[in-house]
Amino acid sequence: MTGRLEGKRAVITGGASGLGAAMAQMFAAEGAQVALTDLNLEGAQAMAAKINAEFQGAACAFAHNVASEESWIEVVKQADEAMGGFNILVNNAGIGSMGSVEDESFKNWKKVMAVDADSVFLGCKYALGVMKHHGPGSIINISSIAGLYAAGNMSAYNAAKAAVWLLSKSVALHCASQNYDIRSNSIHPVFIKTPILFDMGKVLDAGSDEELMNKLSRGIPLRRIGEPDDIAYAAVYLASDESKFVTGIELKIDGGMSAQ
């Protein structure tokens, strides 16, 4: 690796597995310190230990309920103290849901909105209090291609991820208007080989993981499912000073799906 994030300090939610783990590992490899947060503290600690085995002292881990305001306040404080401030926030934690507007329960709607959208609001709100003192900074919000293109059976997920998309732009404009040296952008993946994808496949009774990937890849021009590192590479760019003039954008990583 080339040290593209040398001197950077990042908070990454949902860091125990999937995209969060991939981004944490690549950030550390590029020279950053990383604080992994997750509801699954043991998983986050295990991932931090794996990173530290290769990059000594690069990672720490904290228990985190991203839908809780109190938990966000505590995690921001912990990360600030552990790393001496931070200048990158990756709002990655999220859950999936399948259900039309008629089928989706209000209880589950509120849960999806809390975990996928409220968490991003809370993360940006409280992290900015630290980040504005440690610029240049970058906020990276993981939305979805489903935040830009709707499906009849994804009402809650579509709505939550669309909220992340426009909130990211609002945060970008706010930071610019306040003369904070902080950028805010969203990433919009299509199907990526992560636990959330395979969990949704089980809900749909889509067969084996291999059968699910074969079915989903047919709708992607590149005819394959994405890898977690495909998102991690994009996050490294947005976290680095290479993207110092990039704010308020939506970066689609979808194998050409949105070009159709």
Rosetta silent file (secondary structure, phi, psi, omega in degrees, C-alpha in Angstrom):
SEQUENCE: MTGRLEGKRAVITGGASGLGAAMAQMFAAEGAQVALTDLNLEGAQAMAAKINAEFQGAACAFAHNVASEESWIEVVKQADEAMGGFNILVNNAGIGSMGSVEDESFKNWKKVMAVDADSVFLGCKYALGVMKHHGPGSIINISSIAGLYAAGNMSAYNAAKAAVWLLSKSVALHCASQNYDIRSNSIHPVFIKTPILFDMGKVLDAGSDEELMNKLSRGIPLRRIGEPDDIAYAAVYLASDESKFVTGIELKIDGGMSAQ
SCORE:     score description
SCORE:     0.000 S_00000001
   1 L     0.000  169.141 -167.980    0.000    0.000    0.000 S_00000001
   2 L  -114.134    5.541  179.068    1.027    3.622   -0.504 S_00000001
   3 L    70.920   33.552 -177.524    0.158    5.446    2.717 S_00000001
   4 L   -67.276  -19.723  179.897   -2.674    7.428    1.130 S_00000001
   5 L  -116.695   24.934  179.908   -4.302    7.866    4.552 S_00000001
   6 L   -56.772  127.426  179.029   -1.164    8.469    6.590 S_00000001
   7 L    85.894   -5.387  178.922   -2.045   10.518    9.668 S_00000001
   8 L   -83.292  152.289  177.764   -5.801   10.086    9.234 S_00000001
   9 E  -131.939  123.649 -169.191   -8.017    8.854   12.081 S_00000001
  10 E  -124.349  142.094  168.329  -11.326    7.209   11.222 S_00000001
  11 E  -106.242  125.399 -177.671  -14.481    6.057   12.952 S_00000001
  12 E  -125.494  115.376  179.365  -16.179    3.251   11.018 S_00000001
  13 E   -83.128  155.863 -176.584  -19.574    1.960   12.121 S_00000001
  14 L    62.892   39.330 -172.227  -20.580   -1.632   11.490 S_00000001
  15 L   -84.096   -1.809 -175.702  -16.910   -2.547   11.588 S_00000001
  16 L   -75.200  -24.858 -175.125  -17.238   -6.148   12.735 S_00000001
  17 L  -159.054  179.732  172.913  -17.928   -7.613    9.299 S_00000001
  18 H    58.082 -138.640 -177.050  -18.850   -6.928    5.686 S_00000001
  19 H   -63.172  -38.503 -179.335  -18.120   -3.534    4.202 S_00000001
  20 H   -61.189  -43.568  178.948  -17.098   -2.030    7.540 S_00000001
  21 H   -65.640  -41.858  179.804  -14.430   -4.653    8.118 S_00000001
  22 H   -63.084  -42.826  179.362  -13.125   -4.318    4.547 S_00000001
  23 H   -67.359  -41.523  179.787  -12.873   -0.543    4.844 S_00000001
  24 H   -60.768  -44.532 -179.806  -11.205   -0.725    8.256 S_00000001
  25 H   -64.375  -42.657 -178.997   -8.562   -3.136    6.992 S_00000001
  26 H   -71.478  -36.693  176.590   -7.823   -1.074    3.881 S_00000001
  27 H   -61.453  -44.540  179.483   -7.745    2.200    5.808 S_00000001
  28 H   -63.798  -40.159  178.742   -5.211    0.730    8.238 S_00000001
  29 H   -63.721  -27.238  179.372   -3.141   -0.624    5.368 S_00000001
  30 L   -92.169    7.976  171.405   -3.063    2.895    3.913 S_00000001
  31 L   105.591    1.221 -177.701   -1.756    4.360    7.180 S_00000001
  32 L   -86.454  155.231  163.400   -4.890    5.393    9.092 S_00000001
  33 E   -87.935  142.925 -177.057   -5.870    4.735   12.673 S_00000001
  34 E  -132.960  136.486  171.407   -9.334    3.192   12.844 S_00000001
  35 E  -109.161  114.077  179.695  -11.996    2.919   15.533 S_00000001
  36 E   -92.203  127.879  177.389  -14.378    0.092   14.694 S_00000001
  37 E  -119.882  146.751 -178.489  -17.827    0.356   16.252 S_00000001
  38 E  -168.359  150.788  171.434  -20.537   -2.280   16.245 S_00000001
  39 L   -62.641  -31.930  176.439  -23.460   -3.657   18.204 S_00000001
  40 L   -88.210   84.587 -175.994  -21.425   -6.875   18.029 S_00000001
  41 H   -62.370  -42.221 -179.537  -18.551   -5.770   20.274 S_00000001
  42 H   -60.125  -41.124  178.162  -16.807   -9.156   20.225 S_00000001
  43 H   -65.215  -41.399  178.568  -16.792   -9.138   16.429 S_00000001
  44 H   -65.196  -40.277  178.085  -15.442   -5.584   16.318 S_00000001
  45 H   -65.431  -39.509  178.548  -12.737   -6.465   18.845 S_00000001
  46 H   -64.143  -40.904  178.901  -11.757   -9.541   16.841 S_00000001
  47 H   -67.957  -39.279  177.560  -11.464   -7.454   13.668 S_00000001
  48 H   -63.017  -40.006  178.743   -9.435   -4.805   15.518 S_00000001
  49 H   -64.703  -39.180  177.859   -7.112   -7.530   16.821 S_00000001
  50 H   -62.486  -42.643  178.776   -6.682   -8.873   13.280 S_00000001
  51 H   -66.112  -43.561 -178.416   -5.757   -5.406   12.032 S_00000001
  52 H   -66.914  -25.796  177.037   -3.376   -4.793   14.939 S_00000001
  53 H   -64.614  -27.158  179.565   -1.607   -8.090   14.264 S_00000001
  54 H  -101.486  -35.216 -178.159   -0.498   -6.598   10.951 S_00000001
  55 L  -129.116   87.851 -169.991   -0.451   -2.889   11.787 S_00000001
  56 L   -54.994  126.699  176.474    0.373   -2.583   15.478 S_00000001
  57 L    76.587   10.459 -175.527   -1.771   -0.090   17.351 S_00000001
  58 L   -82.554  -19.885 -171.012   -3.797    0.896   14.300 S_00000001
  59 E  -131.753  148.424  170.458   -7.223   -0.224   15.536 S_00000001
  60 E  -139.062  167.810 -175.205   -9.535   -0.051   18.522 S_00000001
  61 E  -140.028  145.727 -179.772  -13.135   -1.163   18.984 S_00000001
  62 E  -138.710  144.608  172.885  -16.208    0.105   20.811 S_00000001
  63 E   -69.708  139.804 -172.637  -19.714   -1.190   21.477 S_00000001
  64 L  -156.956  121.609  168.836  -22.207    0.925   19.573 S_00000001
  65 L  -100.083  102.401 -171.720  -25.944    1.035   18.984 S_00000001
  66 L   -67.077  -15.553  179.371  -26.070    3.405   16.019 S_00000001
  67 L   -87.847   -0.221 -176.944  -29.795    4.052   16.503 S_00000001
  68 L  -107.342  125.478  177.136  -29.196    5.464   20.000 S_00000001
  69 H   -62.468  -42.379  179.951  -28.334    9.124   20.564 S_00000001
  70 H   -62.438  -39.899  178.996  -26.738    8.305   23.909 S_00000001
  71 H   -65.456  -39.148  177.381  -24.582    5.612   22.327 S_00000001
  72 H   -63.470  -44.267  179.808  -23.377    8.029   19.649 S_00000001
  73 H   -58.900  -42.552 -179.008  -22.425   10.631   22.241 S_00000001
  74 H   -69.141  -43.543 -178.080  -20.423    8.006   24.161 S_00000001
  75 H   -65.880  -41.503  177.318  -18.712    6.517   21.099 S_00000001
  76 H   -60.093  -42.008  177.588  -17.653    9.928   19.773 S_00000001
  77 H   -63.421  -45.179 -179.594  -16.154   10.689   23.181 S_00000001
  78 H   -62.951  -45.277 -179.111  -14.373    7.304   23.322 S_00000001
  79 H   -66.207  -39.657  178.039  -12.948    7.610   19.811 S_00000001
  80 H   -59.320  -46.340 -178.854  -11.848   11.195   20.455 S_00000001
  81 H   -69.988  -39.906 -175.810   -9.975   10.132   23.582 S_00000001
  82 H   -69.548  -35.839 -173.379   -8.514    6.960   22.079 S_00000001
  83 H  -111.227    0.906 -177.645   -7.161    8.547   18.898 S_00000001
  84 L    68.222   43.081 -175.795   -6.617   12.145   19.970 S_00000001
  85 L    95.482  166.316  175.704   -9.435   13.319   17.728 S_00000001
  86 L  -150.070  155.818 -176.836  -10.563   11.993   14.366 S_00000001
  87 L  -130.284    7.217  174.997  -11.160   13.431   10.904 S_00000001
  88 E  -131.473  133.159  172.392  -12.965   10.648    9.028 S_00000001
  89 E  -125.551  125.503  174.401  -16.424    9.277    9.739 S_00000001
  90 E  -114.526  107.130  175.719  -17.813    6.315    7.810 S_00000001
  91 E   -85.330   94.372 -172.986  -21.506    5.760    8.500 S_00000001
  92 L  -112.557  -29.912 -174.734  -21.709    2.177    7.302 S_00000001
  93 L   -58.164  138.800  179.516  -23.882    0.246    9.763 S_00000001
  94 L  -171.768  168.916  175.851  -27.260   -0.725    8.382 S_00000001
  95 L  -131.323  158.335  176.979  -29.897   -3.400    7.947 S_00000001
  96 L  -101.930  165.885  176.662  -31.926   -4.599    4.995 S_00000001
  97 L  -161.145  141.477  176.318  -35.654   -5.122    4.688 S_00000001
  98 L  -117.764  132.450  178.042  -38.075   -6.449    2.104 S_00000001
  99 E   164.599  132.284  175.719  -41.701   -5.355    2.027 S_00000001
 100 L   -72.294  172.644  179.255  -44.097   -3.278   -0.049 S_00000001
 101 L   -61.829  -26.892  177.355  -45.871   -0.276    1.451 S_00000001
 102 L   -83.756  -34.433 -175.648  -48.818   -2.570    2.185 S_00000001
 103 L   -84.709  -30.440 -175.783  -46.815   -5.487    3.545 S_00000001
 104 L   -67.481  135.222  176.150  -44.257   -3.603    5.642 S_00000001
 105 L   -82.099  151.593  177.881  -45.168   -3.222    9.319 S_00000001
 106 H   -64.590  -35.279  178.630  -44.901    0.186   10.933 S_00000001
 107 H   -60.643  -46.262 -179.512  -42.753   -1.364   13.658 S_00000001
 108 H   -72.077  -36.067  175.202  -40.197   -2.615   11.125 S_00000001
 109 H   -53.381  -49.129 -178.279  -40.408    0.634    9.125 S_00000001
 110 H   -64.948  -36.018  178.417  -39.332    2.554   12.234 S_00000001
 111 H   -65.456  -45.768  179.349  -36.539    0.076   12.942 S_00000001
 112 H   -63.001  -43.852  179.085  -35.121    0.372    9.405 S_00000001
 113 H   -63.587  -37.586 -179.670  -35.335    4.161    9.499 S_00000001
 114 H   -66.142  -46.941 -175.494  -33.643    4.236   12.916 S_00000001
 115 H   -77.182  -38.843 -172.969  -30.725    1.987   11.954 S_00000001
 116 H   -92.202  -28.868 -175.622  -30.233    3.114    8.342 S_00000001
 117 H  -115.712  -51.567  179.273  -31.146    6.828    8.429 S_00000001
 118 H   -56.428  -37.538 -178.377  -31.347    8.158   11.996 S_00000001
 119 H   -60.467  -36.682 -179.157  -27.902    6.703   12.640 S_00000001
 120 H   -71.542  -41.527  174.590  -26.379    8.794    9.865 S_00000001
 121 H   -57.413  -49.963 -178.001  -28.009   11.967   11.188 S_00000001
 122 H   -64.246  -41.281  179.826  -26.736   11.242   14.692 S_00000001
 123 H   -61.862  -48.258  179.547  -23.266   10.318   13.465 S_00000001
 124 H   -63.685  -44.435 -177.543  -22.846   13.486   11.426 S_00000001
 125 H   -57.048  -48.703 -173.530  -24.352   15.669   14.173 S_00000001
 126 H   -88.699  -30.947  178.816  -22.049   14.502   16.951 S_00000001
 127 H   -68.455  -32.939 -179.198  -18.904   13.660   14.990 S_00000001
 128 H   -59.513  -30.208  178.615  -18.741   17.159   13.515 S_00000001
 129 H   -60.616  -29.315  176.350  -18.123   18.516   17.007 S_00000001
 130 H   -92.205  -46.822 -171.205  -14.781   16.684   16.975 S_00000001
 131 H   -62.587  -33.351 -176.535  -13.968   16.674   13.263 S_00000001
 132 L   -66.694  -12.837  177.143  -14.169   20.439   12.774 S_00000001
 133 L   -98.762    0.502 -175.269  -11.120   20.769   15.039 S_00000001
 134 L  -134.990   34.381 -178.600   -9.052   18.183   13.129 S_00000001
 135 L   -69.001  166.136    1.610   -9.486   19.017    9.438 S_00000001
 136 L   -71.381  147.164 -176.419   -9.205   18.303    6.664 S_00000001
 137 E  -130.071  166.024 -178.051  -12.001   15.823    7.208 S_00000001
 138 E  -146.103  128.081  171.247  -14.289   13.531    5.278 S_00000001
 139 E  -104.573  127.742 -179.107  -17.719   12.056    6.015 S_00000001
 140 E  -122.756  114.012 -178.791  -18.575    8.983    3.968 S_00000001
 141 E  -105.830  122.588 -178.699  -22.139    7.738    4.183 S_00000001
 142 E   -85.809  105.685  175.002  -22.908    4.303    2.804 S_00000001
 143 L   -95.644 -133.148 -178.705  -26.252    4.513    1.050 S_00000001
 144 L  -167.462  157.939  171.632  -27.283    2.093   -1.705 S_00000001
 145 H   -61.591  -23.434  177.004  -28.279    2.025   -5.338 S_00000001
 146 H   -73.549   -7.106  172.846  -31.676    1.374   -3.738 S_00000001
 147 H   -86.619   -8.230  179.691  -31.512    4.922   -2.397 S_00000001
 148 L  -115.159  -27.901 -177.534  -31.618    6.216   -5.970 S_00000001
 149 L  -129.323  127.497 -172.035  -33.797    3.632   -7.739 S_00000001
 150 L   -89.683  160.475  171.956  -36.940    2.221   -6.167 S_00000001
 151 L  -135.516  146.679 -176.487  -38.428   -1.268   -6.050 S_00000001
 152 L   -65.232  -20.769 -176.296  -42.000   -2.123   -5.182 S_00000001
 153 L  -110.905   24.065 -178.871  -40.965   -4.523   -2.431 S_00000001
 154 E  -135.979   44.864 -170.903  -38.361   -2.364   -0.642 S_00000001
 155 H   -58.827  -50.891 -177.590  -40.388    0.542    0.740 S_00000001
 156 H   -68.359  -44.654 -178.273  -38.573    1.062    4.051 S_00000001
 157 H   -65.239  -44.359  176.196  -35.093    0.363    2.683 S_00000001
 158 H   -55.655  -48.526 -176.021  -35.637    2.647   -0.357 S_00000001
 159 H   -64.505  -43.849 -178.129  -36.837    5.463    1.880 S_00000001
 160 H   -65.827  -44.747 -178.022  -34.046    5.127    4.426 S_00000001
 161 H   -72.225  -29.644  173.425  -31.250    4.967    1.874 S_00000001
 162 H   -67.054  -36.742  176.708  -32.713    7.882   -0.085 S_00000001
 163 H   -61.712  -40.710  177.760  -32.655    9.875    3.150 S_00000001
 164 H   -61.113  -40.622 -179.441  -28.939    9.091    3.523 S_00000001
 165 H   -57.945  -54.930 -176.099  -28.347   10.351   -0.031 S_00000001
 166 H   -76.758  -30.035  174.521  -29.863   13.803    0.472 S_00000001
 167 H   -61.196  -39.947  179.224  -28.690   14.168    4.064 S_00000001
 168 H   -58.508  -39.290  178.273  -25.130   13.707    2.789 S_00000001
 169 H   -69.253  -41.889  178.155  -25.615   16.670    0.453 S_00000001
 170 H   -60.491  -43.354  178.372  -27.144   18.798    3.213 S_00000001
 171 H   -63.747  -39.662  178.412  -24.168   18.047    5.466 S_00000001
 172 H   -60.007  -45.608 -179.061  -21.765   18.927    2.627 S_00000001
 173 H   -69.092  -37.255  176.840  -23.415   22.311    2.134 S_00000001
 174 H   -61.601  -48.789 -178.429  -23.551   22.981    5.871 S_00000001
 175 H   -61.691  -39.738  178.662  -19.850   22.261    6.311 S_00000001
 176 H   -65.316  -41.863 -177.949  -18.980   24.476    3.343 S_00000001
 177 H   -67.823  -27.049  179.653  -21.139   27.333    4.645 S_00000001
 178 L   -91.464    2.204 -177.588  -19.463   27.109    8.066 S_00000001
 179 L    60.697   28.403  170.127  -15.988   27.046    6.508 S_00000001
 180 L   -75.978  140.614  175.976  -15.288   23.644    8.045 S_00000001
 181 L   -87.279   60.448 -176.580  -12.631   21.816    6.082 S_00000001
 182 E  -134.451  130.887  178.152  -14.882   18.752    5.972 S_00000001
 183 E  -105.269  155.543  178.827  -16.423   17.076    2.937 S_00000001
 184 E  -137.791  125.644 -178.871  -19.500   14.835    2.886 S_00000001
 185 E  -142.101  159.792  177.144  -20.314   12.278    0.204 S_00000001
 186 E  -118.073  147.181  175.576  -22.406    9.144   -0.215 S_00000001
 187 E  -112.075  137.266 -175.016  -21.513    5.778   -1.747 S_00000001
 188 E  -124.504   87.740  179.273  -24.217    3.748   -3.481 S_00000001
 189 E   -78.563  155.527  165.289  -23.346    0.079   -3.906 S_00000001
 190 L   -93.774 -150.833 -177.552  -25.405   -2.487   -5.737 S_00000001
 191 L   -63.945  123.372 -179.906  -25.295   -6.149   -4.627 S_00000001
 192 E  -124.971  143.857 -178.975  -22.089   -6.835   -2.664 S_00000001
 193 L   -70.995   84.532  179.150  -20.962  -10.155   -1.165 S_00000001
 194 L  -135.877  164.679  179.687  -21.720   -9.363    2.461 S_00000001
 195 H   -56.628  -35.448 -178.159  -23.768  -11.042    5.223 S_00000001
 196 H   -63.653  -35.396  178.960  -26.657   -8.583    4.704 S_00000001
 197 H   -66.162  -46.275 -177.078  -27.039   -9.704    1.088 S_00000001
 198 H   -71.696  -30.096  174.643  -27.162  -13.389    1.945 S_00000001
 199 H   -64.492  -41.990  178.236  -29.543  -12.743    4.841 S_00000001
 200 H   -67.157  -32.722  176.592  -31.939  -11.026    2.450 S_00000001
 201 H   -62.760  -37.516  177.986  -31.553  -13.949    0.064 S_00000001
 202 H   -67.064  -38.275  177.518  -32.747  -16.291    2.791 S_00000001
 203 H   -61.192  -38.249 -179.286  -35.796  -14.083    3.392 S_00000001
 204 L   -83.484   -2.534 -177.533  -36.602  -14.333   -0.304 S_00000001
 205 L    54.135   50.534 -173.873  -35.961  -18.084   -0.280 S_00000001
 206 L   -87.954    8.167  179.722  -33.544  -17.566   -3.177 S_00000001
 207 L    91.455 -155.434 -179.586  -31.726  -20.878   -2.729 S_00000001
 208 L   -68.916  165.503  177.245  -28.035  -21.270   -1.977 S_00000001
 209 H   -57.887  -40.015  179.973  -25.672  -18.293   -1.795 S_00000001
 210 H   -65.230  -41.852  178.032  -24.280  -19.284   -5.197 S_00000001
 211 H   -63.608  -40.156  178.141  -27.760  -19.453   -6.711 S_00000001
 212 H   -60.925  -47.581 -179.343  -28.575  -16.054   -5.255 S_00000001
 213 H   -62.489  -38.609  178.305  -25.438  -14.482   -6.750 S_00000001
 214 H   -63.372  -42.256  179.627  -26.165  -16.019  -10.138 S_00000001
 215 H   -64.826  -47.169 -176.243  -29.702  -14.621  -10.103 S_00000001
 216 H   -68.568  -35.263 -176.505  -28.668  -11.137   -9.019 S_00000001
 217 H   -67.780  -20.269 -179.585  -25.723  -10.883  -11.415 S_00000001
 218 L   -64.662  -26.071 -179.897  -28.016  -11.281  -14.431 S_00000001
 219 L   -90.633    2.669 -178.396  -29.298   -7.740  -13.895 S_00000001
 220 L  -109.053  124.883 -178.113  -25.819   -6.205  -13.741 S_00000001
 221 L   -52.141  -36.739  178.683  -24.088   -5.296  -17.029 S_00000001
 222 L   -76.980   -4.302  173.693  -20.723   -6.553  -15.736 S_00000001
 223 L    58.737   37.626  173.922  -22.492   -9.857  -14.922 S_00000001
 224 L  -155.234  162.681  176.773  -21.039  -10.257  -11.450 S_00000001
 225 L   -89.769  147.116 -179.179  -21.647   -9.331   -7.828 S_00000001
 226 E   -74.158  158.853  176.036  -19.410   -6.760   -6.175 S_00000001
 227 L  -103.719  151.229  177.422  -16.727   -7.507   -3.585 S_00000001
 228 H   -52.493  -35.636 -179.694  -16.375   -5.597   -0.281 S_00000001
 229 H   -65.702  -24.717  176.297  -13.018   -4.248   -1.476 S_00000001
 230 H   -60.581  -35.712  177.751  -14.789   -2.553   -4.418 S_00000001
 231 H   -80.198  -37.738 -179.328  -16.432   -0.288   -1.851 S_00000001
 232 H   -62.407  -40.136  178.014  -13.320   -0.018    0.322 S_00000001
 233 H   -60.807  -41.766  179.236  -11.243    1.325   -2.590 S_00000001
 234 H   -65.797  -39.429  179.468  -13.839    4.047   -3.186 S_00000001
 235 H   -65.310  -37.522  176.787  -13.914    4.901    0.513 S_00000001
 236 H   -60.316  -44.054  178.527  -10.129    5.270    0.585 S_00000001
 237 H   -60.379  -48.073 -177.610  -10.359    7.793   -2.249 S_00000001
 238 H   -69.434  -27.040  178.103  -13.091    9.804   -0.534 S_00000001
 239 H   -79.238  -24.692 -174.145  -11.240    9.672    2.806 S_00000001
 240 L   -84.995  167.008  177.057   -7.946   10.806    1.295 S_00000001
 241 H   -73.894   -5.972  174.910   -6.838   14.293    0.322 S_00000001
 242 H   -61.833  -26.932 -178.320   -6.962   13.132   -3.298 S_00000001
 243 H  -104.730   31.261 -173.211  -10.673   14.011   -3.182 S_00000001
 244 L   -63.147  -15.777  179.417  -10.180   17.408   -1.510 S_00000001
 245 L  -112.139   19.086 -176.913  -12.453   19.125   -4.087 S_00000001
 246 L  -115.175  112.087  176.336  -15.162   16.454   -4.000 S_00000001
 247 L  -150.009  147.159  178.549  -18.171   17.057   -1.776 S_00000001
 248 L    76.662   18.358 -178.349  -21.910   16.498   -2.003 S_00000001
 249 L  -101.430  163.000  169.748  -21.668   13.747   -4.607 S_00000001
 250 E  -114.187  118.473 -177.696  -23.214   10.299   -4.871 S_00000001
 251 E   -99.325  108.952 -178.380  -20.710    7.685   -6.023 S_00000001
 252 E   -87.105  124.972  177.111  -22.484    4.770   -7.670 S_00000001
 253 E  -122.883   88.005 -165.142  -20.616    1.452   -7.553 S_00000001
 254 L  -140.056   17.875  177.046  -23.031   -0.785   -9.369 S_00000001
 255 L    60.842   21.263  179.086  -21.390   -2.615  -12.253 S_00000001
 256 L    91.453    4.132 -175.427  -23.226   -0.381  -14.731 S_00000001
 257 H   -59.455  -41.317 -176.396  -26.718   -1.140  -13.400 S_00000001
 258 H   -77.070   -7.743  179.074  -27.781    2.512  -13.195 S_00000001
 259 H   -83.436  -10.466 -175.854  -26.610    3.155  -16.763 S_00000001
 260 L   -76.364    0.000    0.000  -29.353    0.972  -18.208 S_00000001
